[in-house]
Amino acid sequence: MRLIKARVQKYRSIRDTGWFDVETNKTILVGPNEAGKTAILRALQQLNAPKDVEGFDSLRDYPRSELNDIDSGKVKPEELVIVEGDFVLEEDDQEAVPQAFRDCTYRVSRRLDNKPRRSLRGGPKTTTYADIEKDLSRLIAHADLRAKDATDTETPVPLPSEEFQKIAGEWKAHFEINKDRAQQLQGWMKKTLPYVDEDNEKEEQRYNRLNGLIEIEIQRSEVLSLLWGRLPVFVLYSNFFRVKPQIHLEHLAERIETNILDDDTYDYGNKCLLQLLGFKARELSDLGKAAAPNAADRDALKRYRDQLNKRKYQLNAASVRLTEHIRDVWKPDLSKDEADRLRIDVDGQYLKVVVEDELGVEIELDQRSEGFQWLISFFVVFFAESAEKHENAVLLLDEPGLSLHGLKQREFRDTISKLAKVNQTVYTTHSPFLVGPDELDLVRVVEMPSRKDGTTVHTKVTATDPAALLPLQEALGYDLAQSLFSQKRNLVLEGLTDYWYLDATAAMLREAGEANLNETIALVPANTAGKVVYFATILHAQKLRVAALLDSDAAGDQAAQQELLVHTLGNKAIFRTKDYYSGPVATPEIEDMLRSTLVDVASQQLGWDISEAAEANPTRPIVDVFTKNIKEFSKYKLAKAYLRWIRESEGCSLSSTENAGWVRLIEKINLVLK
């Protein structure tokens, strides 16, 4: 099951985020301080939090300025929805439910009273009493007549109408036929069946129709219960959670037993570490205090030895598991000053977490870098909270990797992507290193225009506060600066959407084995066709190999005819889209090289159906067709939808004509920039 969209209301700084989309693998929340990013994660966790995580508290979590509404009874906690999410059923979920419900969306909400509510969107229409009241009345009248004829006057039995009145006498027309009502009706229907004339086709059909509707509602309730058991657990990791390098087990056991844990600091991380090891603090503490039994008592001695061995083996298994994950992320072969192996050991009342380097020297965890300590703590909390369900968990990361070096954050971004393939991930960040240049379609901008408006979430990259977009601007700036002078081969493009189309299409063709764009070529978006000449000139001055890709529209023609550009690059290094496009458009842009695909993608992903208009105007550039027929059209939205479509597609799904054009273009780029 996968979260596809969510909404948070009346929670701390949030009045109403509005519904925002959640991506298949990872979703990135960016925004300034105090915008409400952490509040969104904490609210999302309550959709299905791990055990022992505190629920909503009206005094702590309801907006303070409106708290009197609860005290006065104006707002009732049992009626106030705080967080809700829509989940799409994946293949194994669909196989577990009846056919009629396989295309449903599962909606889960949590109210301020912490009670969950569940419903299905789509599938068979929910039946209300009003939907079946007329048929029931006619069936009752028919059954009553038959029952009176069959009743022995000396031993009268209740009529079907009397039995029905007992269960449905207080029902209102708008009441939904929920599980309890459906089961009551089903029981009544079984008792009534003998009084339905089997030779009366109309009443037989009425009975079967009612029975079918009741059975659907019973199935619906069963599906809701089944999906609740399959709902992913939401694991929230905060930078405050740390694993202490040395834990005094007796002291920790006492704090746990007296419920005086400080959940925002070391105690939470330490509790997760013990949970991961499969031990309780008291159990490990008592083992450390226990004296060996008399050697003559062989059974007691064996039990004592088995306990110690179990402790040792579990500690070793946890050490190996964590070491594998840390090495995969930290890449110790590139960082000889850091961990080679992690060890968790117990000595009397002390549980120690030490790091063994390549020389075999053991050093306590707190003597390693802040970034390394953060990674250890992250994996401990993640595996402990998700436990055996970590393959069905949604991972919520609050400002991950703040203490990591910028380049380590870039490496950790890859780790998040790996985790997100198994565990859908939502994370907040201020860091440009945790937003990839090809990930802008995964970004949700969080801002708070004013305290009165509260926190809002933008699905597209836009904001009224420029600070909200700063990490994205920095990310693009960093990658642009890196690409400008670090790569020997550079292809200058008109704009960001051109970059997305070329990069994503090249990746798809590479994976399909159709064409392989040289990965040493840096793609450099110049923002406009007019700026291509400046970028090309600067790069060429650094004695780098440079080429440019220009649309064949008026702006592209003007740029391509600039004497400086032609002199700098030469005609062979200036690629025009018309040379690789096959079709009747006289001035094709890069979008026209994907014309039929973009028409389908726009319809599937955005609900923009221009198929008839595109077919009626084959000589017009496809962007012009979109602009004329779609009021809210933007090139950015279209390119973003294409990126999402690429991620969800298997193999190369372009048309044969499009495919051939892109293959020719990539081969030409490789040849010129070889």
C-alpha positions, 0 to 999 in steps of 0.5 A: 500500500502506498500513500499518494496524497495527504492533508493536515488541518488544525495542528500547531502552526497549520490551519490547513495545508490543503491536499498535497501529492506524495510521490511513489518513492520519495518526496522532499519538503523545503521551506524556511524555518518556522514554516511548519515542515516538522509539524507536517511530519509529526502529523503524518506519523499519526496516520499509523504511528509505531507503538508507544508514540504519543498521540494527539493532545489538544493542549499541546497540538491544537492551535493555541489561538483557537484553544478556547473553541475546544474548552467551550465545546464549539469544537469536538475532538471526536469530530475534528480531522487532524490528518488524513491520507489516501493510499493506493492499493499495490498488487499484493493488496489487490490480490487480497481483496474482492475484485470489486474493491481492487481499484479503490483508494483507501482513506485513513484519517485521525481525529483529535481524539486519536480515533482512526477513521477508514473509508474506501474511495471508488468501487461499489457505491456505499449503500444508505438506508434510503437506497433500499428502503422502498425495496425493503418495504415491498419485500416486507409487505410480500413476506407478511402476507405469506407469513400470515397465510402460513401461521398457525393461529394457535401458535403465532410467530412474529411477522417479518415486519415486526422482526424488522422493526426491532432492528431498523425501527430507529434508522434514518434515511441517510444512515449508511449500511455499515457492518453492524447494520448489514449483519443485522439485515443479513440475519433478518433476510435469512429468516424471511427467505421462507416467506418469499414466493419462489414462483414470484420472479419479481420478489425473488429478484428483489430479494437477491438484489437486496441480498447482493447490496448487503453482501457488498457492504459486509465485504466493504467492512472486511476490506477496511479491516484487512487493509488496516492491518496492511497499512504501513507504519510511519517511522519518524526520525528526528536529529534529536534522537541519538544513541549514547556510546555507553549506557548504564543498564540499571539506570536506564531500566529504572527510568523506563520502569518509572516512566521518566524517559526523556524522549527527545534526547538519548533515552529514546535512541537508547530504548530503540537500540535495546529494542533492535537487540531484542532485549529489555534494559532490565533483562540485560541489567539483571544478566550483568548482576547475576552470579554464575550458578553452582557448578554442580547444578548442570541444568542451571549452569546450562541455562545461564550459559545459554542466556549469555550466549544468546545475548552475545549472538544477538549483539553480534548480529546487530553489530554486523547488520548496522556495520553493513548499512553504515559501510554502504552509506559512509563508504569507508574505503573513501574515508579511512579516518572513519569506521571499518566496523561497529561493535555493540558489547556488554560489560557488567552494567554497561552496554557500549557502542564502539567503532573499530577502525582499519587498524583494529583500534576500538574508540567510543562512538562519541569520539567519532564525528557528529555526522557519523554518530548521526548515521549510527543513530538514524539506522538504529531508530529506523530498524527498531521502530519499523521492526520486522515491518520495515519493508512496509514502512513510510520513512519520515526524516526531519532535516536528515544529515545536518551534521554531514559534510555537503559531499557526504549529504550528496552521498546520503541523498543516494542512500535515501533513494535506495531506502525509498525504493522499499520504504516510501520516504518523505523528508524535510531539508534546507540543504541544496545537497539533498535536492538533486537537479533531476528531483525538482518534480519531487519537491513540495514547497512549505511556507507560512505566508502569515500566522493567520493563514498558517502553513501551506504546501505547494505541489508545484515549485512556487512560493510567495516567500523567496526564502522557501525556494532558496535550497532549490536555487542553491542546488541548481547553482551548485550543480551549474557551477560544478558542471561549468568548469569540471567537465571537459564535455558540455552541452548547453541547452536553452532552459531547464525543461530542455534539460529535463527532457534530454536527461530523462529521455537519455536515461530511458534509452540507455536503460532500454539499450537503445542509445547511450548518451556519454555520461561525461557530458555535462548538460548546462541549462542557459535559461533562455536561447539568448543566453546560450551564446554567453555560456558557450563562450565562457566554457569555450574560453576554458578550453572545454569541448562545447556544443549547443542544442537549440529549438527551431523556433524564432528564438532558436534561429536568432541564437543560432545565427549569432556570429559569435556562437557560430565562430565559437562552436562551429556549425557542426556543434550547433544542434537544431531540433528540426534536424532530428524531428520527423513531422510537418511542424516547420519550427519544432521545439524539443517538445515536438520531438516527444509530440505524441508521447506528451499528448498521452502523458498530459492526458494521463497525468494532468487530465489535459486532453488535447488529442483532437486539437493536436490531430486537427493542427498537425503543423502547429508546435505542440506547445502552441496547441497546449497553450490555446486549449489548456487554460492553466498550461505551463511548460514546467507542469508538462515537463514535470509530468513527463519526468513522473511518467518516465519513472513509472514506465518500464522500457522505452515507451516512446513512439517509433518515430520519436525513438528514432529521432532521439537516438539520432540526436544522442549519437550526434551529440556523442560524436561531436563531443567525443 
